[in-house]
Amino acid sequence: MPWSDAPLVPDIGILASRDPVALDHASFDLVNAQQGMKDSALQHHHKSGEDKFQGVWANTAGYRQIGNGQEIGLGKAEYRLKEI
């Protein structure tokens, strides 16, 4: 990318999975559970639980992508977090 920005949320760590849909779903949920960073590209949706991606790109629909990935057989949306 020709530009750089501050993180949208504090570091959530590293996730791994053999299921790309479950991985996307867990990542999406963990990012949105965080408080948004004030000095980032977030225009709105700074509160915990709000969609941070829509706070930057209004037409983004993260859960639609997860559902579509599941529908075409890329994986399953269900996940279980296991801290190691």
Biopython code that builds the backbone (N, CA, C, O; Angstrom):
import numpy as np
from Bio.PDB.StructureBuilder import StructureBuilder

atoms = [
    (1, "MET", "N", (0.832, -1.177, 0.000)),
    (1, "MET", "CA", (0.000, 0.000, 0.000)),
    (1, "MET", "C", (0.882, 1.247, 0.000)),
    (1, "MET", "O", (1.954, 1.239, 0.604)),
    (2, "PRO", "N", (0.461, 2.289, -0.649)),
    (2, "PRO", "CA", (1.257, 3.508, -0.703)),
    (2, "PRO", "C", (1.104, 4.386, 0.541)),
    (2, "PRO", "O", (1.622, 5.502, 0.558)),
    (3, "TRP", "N", (0.408, 3.914, 1.586)),
    (3, "TRP", "CA", (0.205, 4.707, 2.787)),
    (3, "TRP", "C", (0.284, 3.806, 4.009)),
    (3, "TRP", "O", (0.264, 2.581, 3.894)),
    (4, "SER", "N", (0.372, 4.406, 5.142)),
    (4, "SER", "CA", (0.432, 3.663, 6.397)),
    (4, "SER", "C", (-0.525, 4.326, 7.386)),
    (4, "SER", "O", (-0.852, 5.504, 7.242)),
    (5, "ASP", "N", (-0.969, 3.582, 8.377)),
    (5, "ASP", "CA", (-1.892, 4.118, 9.370)),
    (5, "ASP", "C", (-1.607, 3.463, 10.714)),
    (5, "ASP", "O", (-0.968, 2.413, 10.782)),
    (6, "ALA", "N", (-2.075, 4.077, 11.752)),
    (6, "ALA", "CA", (-2.021, 3.495, 13.086)),
    (6, "ALA", "C", (-2.979, 2.307, 13.130)),
    (6, "ALA", "O", (-3.934, 2.264, 12.356)),
    (7, "PRO", "N", (-2.743, 1.346, 14.019)),
    (7, "PRO", "CA", (-3.668, 0.211, 14.149)),
    (7, "PRO", "C", (-5.074, 0.689, 14.506)),
    (7, "PRO", "O", (-5.241, 1.693, 15.198)),
    (8, "LEU", "N", (-6.079, -0.038, 14.028)),
    (8, "LEU", "CA", (-7.467, 0.290, 14.357)),
    (8, "LEU", "C", (-7.780, -0.051, 15.807)),
    (8, "LEU", "O", (-8.549, 0.651, 16.464)),
    (9, "VAL", "N", (-7.177, -1.136, 16.308)),
    (9, "VAL", "CA", (-7.383, -1.601, 17.683)),
    (9, "VAL", "C", (-6.036, -2.063, 18.241)),
    (9, "VAL", "O", (-5.090, -2.263, 17.480)),
    (10, "PRO", "N", (-5.940, -2.233, 19.562)),
    (10, "PRO", "CA", (-4.710, -2.801, 20.126)),
    (10, "PRO", "C", (-4.462, -4.202, 19.573)),
    (10, "PRO", "O", (-5.382, -4.851, 19.075)),
    (11, "ASP", "N", (-3.237, -4.656, 19.661)),
    (11, "ASP", "CA", (-2.833, -5.969, 19.159)),
    (11, "ASP", "C", (-3.681, -7.081, 19.772)),
    (11, "ASP", "O", (-3.783, -7.182, 20.994)),
    (12, "ILE", "N", (-4.287, -7.910, 18.930)),
    (12, "ILE", "CA", (-5.111, -9.021, 19.427)),
    (12, "ILE", "C", (-4.330, -10.327, 19.459)),
    (12, "ILE", "O", (-4.855, -11.345, 19.910)),
    (13, "GLY", "N", (-3.094, -10.319, 18.994)),
    (13, "GLY", "CA", (-2.278, -11.525, 18.994)),
    (13, "GLY", "C", (-2.301, -12.212, 17.645)),
    (13, "GLY", "O", (-2.680, -11.618, 16.635)),
    (14, "ILE", "N", (-1.891, -13.465, 17.639)),
    (14, "ILE", "CA", (-1.795, -14.252, 16.414)),
    (14, "ILE", "C", (-2.813, -15.378, 16.488)),
    (14, "ILE", "O", (-2.927, -16.059, 17.507)),
    (15, "LEU", "N", (-3.543, -15.566, 15.412)),
    (15, "LEU", "CA", (-4.506, -16.652, 15.327)),
    (15, "LEU", "C", (-4.052, -17.631, 14.255)),
    (15, "LEU", "O", (-3.402, -17.244, 13.284)),
    (16, "ALA", "N", (-4.397, -18.898, 14.437)),
    (16, "ALA", "CA", (-4.070, -19.921, 13.455)),
    (16, "ALA", "C", (-5.207, -20.934, 13.398)),
    (16, "ALA", "O", (-5.861, -21.219, 14.402)),
    (17, "SER", "N", (-5.425, -21.469, 12.199)),
    (17, "SER", "CA", (-6.474, -22.471, 12.018)),
    (17, "SER", "C", (-6.276, -23.149, 10.674)),
    (17, "SER", "O", (-5.664, -22.586, 9.766)),
    (18, "ARG", "N", (-6.788, -24.338, 10.558)),
    (18, "ARG", "CA", (-6.816, -25.019, 9.260)),
    (18, "ARG", "C", (-8.066, -24.650, 8.479)),
    (18, "ARG", "O", (-8.212, -25.015, 7.312)),
    (19, "ASP", "N", (-8.972, -23.919, 9.137)),
    (19, "ASP", "CA", (-10.236, -23.520, 8.525)),
    (19, "ASP", "C", (-10.214, -22.012, 8.290)),
    (19, "ASP", "O", (-10.303, -21.246, 9.250)),
    (20, "PRO", "N", (-10.098, -21.564, 7.032)),
    (20, "PRO", "CA", (-9.998, -20.120, 6.771)),
    (20, "PRO", "C", (-11.255, -19.332, 7.146)),
    (20, "PRO", "O", (-11.150, -18.159, 7.506)),
    (21, "VAL", "N", (-12.419, -19.935, 7.072)),
    (21, "VAL", "CA", (-13.656, -19.227, 7.424)),
    (21, "VAL", "C", (-13.725, -19.023, 8.935)),
    (21, "VAL", "O", (-14.050, -17.930, 9.400)),
    (22, "ALA", "N", (-13.421, -20.065, 9.701)),
    (22, "ALA", "CA", (-13.402, -19.948, 11.156)),
    (22, "ALA", "C", (-12.350, -18.933, 11.595)),
    (22, "ALA", "O", (-12.581, -18.165, 12.529)),
    (23, "LEU", "N", (-11.215, -18.923, 10.938)),
    (23, "LEU", "CA", (-10.144, -17.981, 11.254)),
    (23, "LEU", "C", (-10.591, -16.545, 10.995)),
    (23, "LEU", "O", (-10.371, -15.669, 11.832)),
    (24, "ASP", "N", (-11.212, -16.297, 9.852)),
    (24, "ASP", "CA", (-11.733, -14.955, 9.556)),
    (24, "ASP", "C", (-12.792, -14.538, 10.570)),
    (24, "ASP", "O", (-12.808, -13.393, 11.022)),
    (25, "HIS", "N", (-13.677, -15.468, 10.926)),
    (25, "HIS", "CA", (-14.751, -15.157, 11.869)),
    (25, "HIS", "C", (-14.176, -14.800, 13.242)),
    (25, "HIS", "O", (-14.582, -13.807, 13.846)),
    (26, "ALA", "N", (-13.236, -15.604, 13.733)),
    (26, "ALA", "CA", (-12.623, -15.327, 15.032)),
    (26, "ALA", "C", (-11.871, -13.998, 15.002)),
    (26, "ALA", "O", (-11.963, -13.217, 15.949)),
    (27, "SER", "N", (-11.140, -13.736, 13.942)),
    (27, "SER", "CA", (-10.388, -12.480, 13.814)),
    (27, "SER", "C", (-11.340, -11.289, 13.805)),
    (27, "SER", "O", (-11.110, -10.295, 14.494)),
    (28, "PHE", "N", (-12.396, -11.396, 13.032)),
    (28, "PHE", "CA", (-13.397, -10.329, 12.928)),
    (28, "PHE", "C", (-14.005, -10.038, 14.304)),
    (28, "PHE", "O", (-14.119, -8.881, 14.707)),
    (29, "ASP", "N", (-14.393, -11.093, 15.015)),
    (29, "ASP", "CA", (-14.996, -10.922, 16.337)),
    (29, "ASP", "C", (-14.017, -10.320, 17.335)),
    (29, "ASP", "O", (-14.390, -9.431, 18.100)),
    (30, "LEU", "N", (-12.777, -10.784, 17.341)),
    (30, "LEU", "CA", (-11.785, -10.278, 18.294)),
    (30, "LEU", "C", (-11.439, -8.815, 18.032)),
    (30, "LEU", "O", (-11.288, -8.039, 18.975)),
    (31, "VAL", "N", (-11.313, -8.436, 16.777)),
    (31, "VAL", "CA", (-11.043, -7.027, 16.447)),
    (31, "VAL", "C", (-12.212, -6.165, 16.899)),
    (31, "VAL", "O", (-12.006, -5.125, 17.523)),
    (32, "ASN", "N", (-13.419, -6.576, 16.597)),
    (32, "ASN", "CA", (-14.592, -5.764, 16.934)),
    (32, "ASN", "C", (-14.872, -5.705, 18.432)),
    (32, "ASN", "O", (-15.554, -4.789, 18.893)),
    (33, "ALA", "N", (-14.361, -6.660, 19.194)),
    (33, "ALA", "CA", (-14.545, -6.653, 20.644)),
    (33, "ALA", "C", (-13.661, -5.607, 21.331)),
    (33, "ALA", "O", (-13.895, -5.258, 22.488)),
    (34, "GLN", "N", (-12.656, -5.112, 20.622)),
    (34, "GLN", "CA", (-11.710, -4.151, 21.194)),
    (34, "GLN", "C", (-12.235, -2.714, 21.115)),
    (34, "GLN", "O", (-13.114, -2.395, 20.315)),
    (35, "GLN", "N", (-11.675, -1.873, 21.957)),
    (35, "GLN", "CA", (-11.907, -0.426, 21.883)),
    (35, "GLN", "C", (-11.064, 0.095, 20.715)),
    (35, "GLN", "O", (-9.884, -0.240, 20.611)),
    (36, "GLY", "N", (-11.649, 0.903, 19.846)),
    (36, "GLY", "CA", (-10.932, 1.450, 18.706)),
    (36, "GLY", "C", (-9.917, 2.502, 19.103)),
    (36, "GLY", "O", (-10.114, 3.223, 20.082)),
    (37, "MET", "N", (-8.835, 2.593, 18.352)),
    (37, "MET", "CA", (-7.780, 3.572, 18.614)),
    (37, "MET", "C", (-8.184, 4.922, 18.026)),
    (37, "MET", "O", (-8.647, 4.992, 16.888)),
    (38, "LYS", "N", (-8.011, 5.983, 18.796)),
    (38, "LYS", "CA", (-8.440, 7.319, 18.375)),
    (38, "LYS", "C", (-7.602, 7.885, 17.235)),
    (38, "LYS", "O", (-8.131, 8.617, 16.398)),
    (39, "ASP", "N", (-6.327, 7.573, 17.179)),
    (39, "ASP", "CA", (-5.454, 8.158, 16.164)),
    (39, "ASP", "C", (-5.312, 7.278, 14.928)),
    (39, "ASP", "O", (-4.274, 7.303, 14.267)),
    (40, "SER", "N", (-6.340, 6.503, 14.609)),
    (40, "SER", "CA", (-6.317, 5.627, 13.434)),
    (40, "SER", "C", (-7.286, 6.162, 12.377)),
    (40, "SER", "O", (-7.812, 7.267, 12.507)),
    (41, "ALA", "N", (-7.508, 5.379, 11.353)),
    (41, "ALA", "CA", (-8.422, 5.771, 10.277)),
    (41, "ALA", "C", (-9.896, 5.623, 10.657)),
    (41, "ALA", "O", (-10.772, 5.973, 9.866)),
    (42, "LEU", "N", (-10.181, 5.111, 11.851)),
    (42, "LEU", "CA", (-11.576, 4.949, 12.279)),
    (42, "LEU", "C", (-12.278, 6.296, 12.319)),
    (42, "LEU", "O", (-11.842, 7.217, 13.010)),
    (43, "GLN", "N", (-13.371, 6.402, 11.570)),
    (43, "GLN", "CA", (-14.188, 7.609, 11.578)),
    (43, "GLN", "C", (-15.294, 7.511, 12.630)),
    (43, "GLN", "O", (-15.726, 8.524, 13.181)),
    (44, "HIS", "N", (-15.745, 6.299, 12.901)),
    (44, "HIS", "CA", (-16.766, 6.012, 13.906)),
    (44, "HIS", "C", (-16.647, 4.553, 14.280)),
    (44, "HIS", "O", (-15.757, 3.873, 13.770)),
    (45, "HIS", "N", (-17.501, 4.038, 15.147)),
    (45, "HIS", "CA", (-17.468, 2.649, 15.638)),
    (45, "HIS", "C", (-16.234, 2.398, 16.514)),
    (45, "HIS", "O", (-15.578, 1.365, 16.380)),
    (46, "HIS", "N", (-15.925, 3.325, 17.393)),
    (46, "HIS", "CA", (-14.777, 3.182, 18.291)),
    (46, "HIS", "C", (-15.061, 2.287, 19.502)),
    (46, "HIS", "O", (-14.131, 1.730, 20.085)),
    (47, "LYS", "N", (-16.323, 2.144, 19.881)),
    (47, "LYS", "CA", (-16.663, 1.399, 21.094)),
    (47, "LYS", "C", (-16.491, -0.103, 20.912)),
    (47, "LYS", "O", (-16.614, -0.631, 19.807)),
    (48, "SER", "N", (-16.205, -0.775, 22.016)),
    (48, "SER", "CA", (-16.115, -2.239, 22.014)),
    (48, "SER", "C", (-17.430, -2.821, 21.498)),
    (48, "SER", "O", (-18.508, -2.369, 21.884)),
    (49, "GLY", "N", (-17.337, -3.809, 20.638)),
    (49, "GLY", "CA", (-18.523, -4.459, 20.084)),
    (49, "GLY", "C", (-19.006, -3.862, 18.778)),
    (49, "GLY", "O", (-19.836, -4.464, 18.097)),
    (50, "GLU", "N", (-18.505, -2.688, 18.412)),
    (50, "GLU", "CA", (-18.923, -2.068, 17.151)),
    (50, "GLU", "C", (-18.010, -2.521, 16.012)),
    (50, "GLU", "O", (-16.846, -2.854, 16.234)),
    (51, "ASP", "N", (-18.545, -2.532, 14.805)),
    (51, "ASP", "CA", (-17.826, -3.014, 13.623)),
    (51, "ASP", "C", (-16.742, -2.014, 13.207)),
    (51, "ASP", "O", (-17.032, -0.977, 12.610)),
    (52, "LYS", "N", (-15.497, -2.343, 13.532)),
    (52, "LYS", "CA", (-14.375, -1.447, 13.236)),
    (52, "LYS", "C", (-14.146, -1.301, 11.734)),
    (52, "LYS", "O", (-13.736, -0.236, 11.272)),
    (53, "PHE", "N", (-14.400, -2.336, 10.987)),
    (53, "PHE", "CA", (-14.161, -2.290, 9.545)),
    (53, "PHE", "C", (-15.146, -1.344, 8.857)),
    (53, "PHE", "O", (-14.776, -0.637, 7.919)),
    (54, "GLN", "N", (-16.391, -1.330, 9.320)),
    (54, "GLN", "CA", (-17.352, -0.360, 8.804)),
    (54, "GLN", "C", (-17.026, 1.047, 9.278)),
    (54, "GLN", "O", (-17.452, 2.026, 8.666)),
    (55, "GLY", "N", (-16.280, 1.151, 10.355)),
    (55, "GLY", "CA", (-15.845, 2.448, 10.836)),
    (55, "GLY", "C", (-14.832, 3.107, 9.917)),
    (55, "GLY", "O", (-14.609, 4.315, 9.992)),
    (56, "VAL", "N", (-14.217, 2.309, 9.045)),
    (56, "VAL", "CA", (-13.256, 2.826, 8.059)),
    (56, "VAL", "C", (-13.852, 2.768, 6.657)),
    (56, "VAL", "O", (-13.768, 3.733, 5.898)),
    (57, "TRP", "N", (-14.450, 1.639, 6.322)),
    (57, "TRP", "CA", (-15.039, 1.428, 4.995)),
    (57, "TRP", "C", (-16.526, 1.136, 5.186)),
    (57, "TRP", "O", (-16.894, 0.015, 5.539)),
    (58, "ALA", "N", (-17.371, 2.116, 4.959)),
    (58, "ALA", "CA", (-18.800, 2.038, 5.275)),
    (58, "ALA", "C", (-19.523, 0.880, 4.585)),
    (58, "ALA", "O", (-20.493, 0.360, 5.136)),
    (59, "ASN", "N", (-19.092, 0.470, 3.423)),
    (59, "ASN", "CA", (-19.799, -0.577, 2.674)),
    (59, "ASN", "C", (-19.261, -1.977, 2.932)),
    (59, "ASN", "O", (-19.584, -2.907, 2.193)),
    (60, "THR", "N", (-18.455, -2.139, 3.956)),
    (60, "THR", "CA", (-17.900, -3.447, 4.295)),
    (60, "THR", "C", (-18.924, -4.246, 5.090)),
    (60, "THR", "O", (-19.570, -3.714, 5.993)),
    (61, "ALA", "N", (-19.069, -5.521, 4.754)),
    (61, "ALA", "CA", (-19.991, -6.405, 5.471)),
    (61, "ALA", "C", (-19.250, -7.690, 5.820)),
    (61, "ALA", "O", (-19.327, -8.677, 5.089)),
    (62, "GLY", "N", (-18.541, -7.674, 6.929)),
    (62, "GLY", "CA", (-17.705, -8.803, 7.333)),
    (62, "GLY", "C", (-18.458, -10.105, 7.502)),
    (62, "GLY", "O", (-17.989, -11.152, 7.057)),
    (63, "TYR", "N", (-19.618, -10.058, 8.137)),
    (63, "TYR", "CA", (-20.362, -11.303, 8.341)),
    (63, "TYR", "C", (-20.887, -11.870, 7.029)),
    (63, "TYR", "O", (-21.082, -13.080, 6.918)),
    (64, "ARG", "N", (-21.118, -11.023, 6.040)),
    (64, "ARG", "CA", (-21.531, -11.512, 4.723)),
    (64, "ARG", "C", (-20.398, -12.335, 4.094)),
    (64, "ARG", "O", (-20.638, -13.388, 3.505)),
    (65, "GLN", "N", (-19.172, -11.843, 4.228)),
    (65, "GLN", "CA", (-18.025, -12.570, 3.688)),
    (65, "GLN", "C", (-17.872, -13.932, 4.373)),
    (65, "GLN", "O", (-17.600, -14.936, 3.715)),
    (66, "ILE", "N", (-18.045, -13.958, 5.680)),
    (66, "ILE", "CA", (-17.942, -15.214, 6.426)),
    (66, "ILE", "C", (-19.037, -16.183, 5.972)),
    (66, "ILE", "O", (-18.771, -17.365, 5.751)),
    (67, "GLY", "N", (-20.252, -15.686, 5.836)),
    (67, "GLY", "CA", (-21.358, -16.529, 5.363)),
    (67, "GLY", "C", (-21.144, -17.043, 3.956)),
    (67, "GLY", "O", (-21.423, -18.207, 3.672)),
    (68, "ASN", "N", (-20.654, -16.191, 3.073)),
    (68, "ASN", "CA", (-20.394, -16.618, 1.697)),
    (68, "ASN", "C", (-19.296, -17.671, 1.643)),
    (68, "ASN", "O", (-19.398, -18.634, 0.883)),
    (69, "GLY", "N", (-18.251, -17.497, 2.440)),
    (69, "GLY", "CA", (-17.175, -18.490, 2.479)),
    (69, "GLY", "C", (-17.683, -19.847, 2.922)),
    (69, "GLY", "O", (-17.284, -20.879, 2.382)),
    (70, "GLN", "N", (-18.568, -19.841, 3.910)),
    (70, "GLN", "CA", (-19.160, -21.092, 4.377)),
    (70, "GLN", "C", (-20.061, -21.701, 3.305)),
    (70, "GLN", "O", (-20.025, -22.909, 3.071)),
    (71, "GLU", "N", (-20.871, -20.859, 2.652)),
    (71, "GLU", "CA", (-21.791, -21.355, 1.619)),
    (71, "GLU", "C", (-21.081, -22.029, 0.455)),
    (71, "GLU", "O", (-21.594, -23.003, -0.095)),
    (72, "ILE", "N", (-19.912, -21.531, 0.069)),
    (72, "ILE", "CA", (-19.213, -22.131, -1.078)),
    (72, "ILE", "C", (-18.242, -23.236, -0.658)),
    (72, "ILE", "O", (-17.478, -23.741, -1.480)),
    (73, "GLY", "N", (-18.274, -23.611, 0.625)),
    (73, "GLY", "CA", (-17.524, -24.761, 1.087)),
    (73, "GLY", "C", (-16.073, -24.513, 1.474)),
    (73, "GLY", "O", (-15.285, -25.457, 1.532)),
    (74, "LEU", "N", (-15.702, -23.265, 1.740)),
    (74, "LEU", "CA", (-14.319, -22.989, 2.150)),
    (74, "LEU", "C", (-14.044, -23.424, 3.583)),
    (74, "LEU", "O", (-12.890, -23.639, 3.956)),
    (75, "GLY", "N", (-15.084, -23.552, 4.378)),
    (75, "GLY", "CA", (-14.933, -23.933, 5.776)),
    (75, "GLY", "C", (-16.214, -23.651, 6.529)),
    (75, "GLY", "O", (-17.261, -23.412, 5.928)),
    (76, "LYS", "N", (-16.128, -23.681, 7.850)),
    (76, "LYS", "CA", (-17.291, -23.437, 8.701)),
    (76, "LYS", "C", (-17.042, -22.210, 9.568)),
    (76, "LYS", "O", (-15.910, -21.945, 9.972)),
    (77, "ALA", "N", (-18.090, -21.476, 9.845)),
    (77, "ALA", "CA", (-17.984, -20.238, 10.612)),
    (77, "ALA", "C", (-17.770, -20.484, 12.101)),
    (77, "ALA", "O", (-17.285, -19.600, 12.807)),
    (78, "GLU", "N", (-18.122, -21.667, 12.588)),
    (78, "GLU", "CA", (-17.971, -21.954, 14.016)),
    (78, "GLU", "C", (-16.496, -22.043, 14.365)),
    (78, "GLU", "O", (-15.688, -22.567, 13.598)),
    (79, "TYR", "N", (-16.163, -21.524, 15.533)),
    (79, "TYR", "CA", (-14.781, -21.609, 15.996)),
    (79, "TYR", "C", (-14.740, -21.733, 17.503)),
    (79, "TYR", "O", (-15.709, -21.416, 18.194)),
    (80, "ARG", "N", (-13.626, -22.191, 17.998)),
    (80, "ARG", "CA", (-13.361, -22.292, 19.440)),
    (80, "ARG", "C", (-11.970, -21.730, 19.647)),
    (80, "ARG", "O", (-11.011, -22.207, 19.040)),
    (81, "LEU", "N", (-11.846, -20.725, 20.496)),
    (81, "LEU", "CA", (-10.532, -20.149, 20.785)),
    (81, "LEU", "C", (-9.822, -20.996, 21.827)),
    (81, "LEU", "O", (-10.399, -21.384, 22.842)),
    (82, "LYS", "N", (-8.559, -21.269, 21.548)),
    (82, "LYS", "CA", (-7.741, -22.052, 22.462)),
    (82, "LYS", "C", (-6.444, -21.280, 22.655)),
    (82, "LYS", "O", (-5.627, -21.174, 21.740)),
    (83, "GLU", "N", (-6.267, -20.747, 23.846)),
    (83, "GLU", "CA", (-5.066, -19.965, 24.135)),
    (83, "GLU", "C", (-3.908, -20.887, 24.474)),
    (83, "GLU", "O", (-4.035, -21.794, 25.297)),
    (84, "ILE", "N", (-2.781, -20.641, 23.829)),
    (84, "ILE", "CA", (-1.592, -21.464, 24.122)),
    (84, "ILE", "C", (-0.424, -20.595, 24.523)),
    (84, "ILE", "O", (0.659, -21.109, 24.806)),
]
sb = StructureBuilder()
sb.init_structure("model")
sb.init_model(0)
sb.init_chain("A")
sb.init_seg("    ")
for serial, (resi, resn, name, xyz) in enumerate(atoms, 1):
    if name == "N":
        sb.init_residue(resn, " ", resi, " ")
    sb.init_atom(name, np.array(xyz, "f"), 0.0, 1.0, " ", f" {name:<3s}", serial, name[0])
structure = sb.get_structure()
